Amino acid sequence: MKNLLLSICFAFTANLSFSQSIGLRGGVELSDNKFPNKAGGIGLYVNVNHFSKKLEAVMYTDLFSKGMNERKLGREDISYEKKTIGGAALFIIPNSNKLKFKFGPDISYNWIDATQIGKSGTYFTDGIKANYVGFGVMTNLQYRPILNFPITLDLFITPSYMVNAESTEHVIAHRSLKIVDIQLGLAYQFRKE
């Protein structure tokens, strides 16, 4: 596990040194599972596409969370946190000089810690504390430049199927999760295409 994390961190750092742009993004997670549904998040992403005009590599790290609400009698409270590191290979379909549509396979590693505390006759707790490998398809609509600055506006939509890779002791983890991330980002381009 430690070697995997070091390898991912090294790949992310190497990608950053060759990247064409770096950006910040924020968004929301939607799911049929009560824990990740409607969680807000922020993230960092880097793009590399100087090796091809039709292909782009994206590496990213995100943090999604939602906190417990103020305790109310009979109300269920959910605390959720997900840390993600991942990458995608995107095929570029240029629509115009300012607009690009990109899509491609996405793979990620996710650390999820979620709990639910509520009252249904008696107090109960439920939760997820596990690591997941996510497989999905990232779509990216990019508009550039903004106000003649080297800044791009990116819309990311990434549906993912997450498979439980490792559970923490004494916690029952869901075998899989289906999540859709919708994110809006601003990126600074420091290398020309």
N, C-alpha and C positions, 0 to 999 in steps of 0.2 A: 504494500500500500504506500509506504513512504517513498519507494523508488518510483512508483507511478506518479506521485505528486511532484517529485523533483524533475521527472521527465517532462511533465506538463508545464511546469514553471520555466524550465529551460527553453522549451519550444515557444512559449509565449514571449519570453525575453528576446529570443532570436528573431521571431516574427516582428517584434517591435522595432528592432534595429534595421530591418529591411522594409519597414512598412511605408506606405504612401500617405496614409492619413490615420489620425487617431481621433476618437470621438467619445462623447458621453451620451448615454441614452436613458430614458425612463419609460416605464410602461406598467402594464397590468397583466396578470396571469388569470386565465379562465380555465375551469376544469369541472368535470362532473363529480369530482371528489370535494368534500366540504373543506378540507384543509387548505389546498392551494387556491381555491376559487376566490377571485377578486383580491388577490394579494398585489400590493404595489411594489415596484422595484426600480433600482438604478443600476447602471452598468458602464463598463468601459469596453471599447472595441477598436481594433486596428485592422486596416485593409492593406493587402498587398496585391497589386495587379500589374506591376511593371514587366513581368515575365510573359504576359499574354494579353491581347486585346479582347479575348473572348472568355477569359477565365479569371476569377478573383478568389483569393484566400482571405477568410475572415477569422480572426481569433477574438474571443470575448470572455469577459467575466462579469457576472451579474449577482446581485443580492436582492431577493424578494422577501418581503415580510408583511405580516399584519399582526397587530397586538391584541391583547385581551381588552375587552370592553369593561366599563365600570360594572361591578357585580350588581345584578338585579335578580330578585327572587324568580326562580323558574327559567332563567335565561341560560343558554349555553354559550360559553366563551371559548374562542379558539385563538391560540397563539401559533404562529407559523413563521418559519425562517428557512429559506433555501439559498445556498451558495452554489454557484455554477461556474464552471470553466469549460469552454468548448471551442469548436471550430467548424467551419463550413467551407465547401468548395462551391462557388457560385458561377453559373454560366451567365454571361452578360448579353443582354439584348438591348442595344441602344435604340431608343425611340426618337430622340432628337439630340441636339447639342447639349441641352440642359437636363434631359430626363433619361434615366437608365432603369431598366427592369432587370433584376437578377434573381436567380433561383438555383437551388442545389441541395445536396444532402448535408445534414448537420449531425454532429455527434457531440455529446457533452457528458460530463461527470458532475453529479449533483449530490450535495450534502443536505439532507432534509431533517429538520427537527420541529415537530408539531405536537401540540397537546390540546386536548379539549377537556374543559371542566364544566360540569352542568348539574342540573338537578332534575331527576326523573324519579320521584318517590324518595330516593336517597341520592347523595352526591356520587357522581361517577367520573372516571377519567378514561380517556382514550388517546391514542396518539400514534405518531410515526417518528421513528428515530433510525434512519437508515441512509445508505448511499445508493444512488441510482445511476445507471447508465442510460442516457437518453438518445434515441434515434429519431430524427425528424427531417423535415424539409423546410429550409429557410427561404423566404421570399423577401426581397429588398427592393423598394422603389426609392430611387435616389434623385434628388433635384439639386442642381449645382449651376453656377455658383450663386450665392446669396449676396445681393447688393454689391456685386463685383469684388467680393472678398473671397479668398480661397477656403470658403466654408460650404459644406454640403448639408442638406436636410435629408435624413434617411427615415423611412418607415419600414420596420421589420415585422413580419408576421411569421411565427415559427410554431407549427403544430408538432408535438413530440410525443412519442410513446416511451415511457420510462420503465426500465426493468430493474427490479431490486437486485443490487449487486452484493450488499453486505448490510446486515442488521445488527443493531446494538443489542446487547443482552437484555432479556426480560421485557422487551417491547415487541409487540406483534406488528410487523410492517406489512403494508399492502404489497401484493406481488407485483403489481404494475400500476402506473398512473398515466392518464392521458391529460396533457396540458397544452394550452395554446398561449403563447406569449405574444403580446402586441406592444411594440415599443417604438418610440419616436426619438431620434437622435440628431445631434449636431456634431459634425466632424470637421477638423481643420486639416486641409491638404498641404503638406509640406514638401511633397514631390509631385512634379507634373507627370501626367500620364504619357 
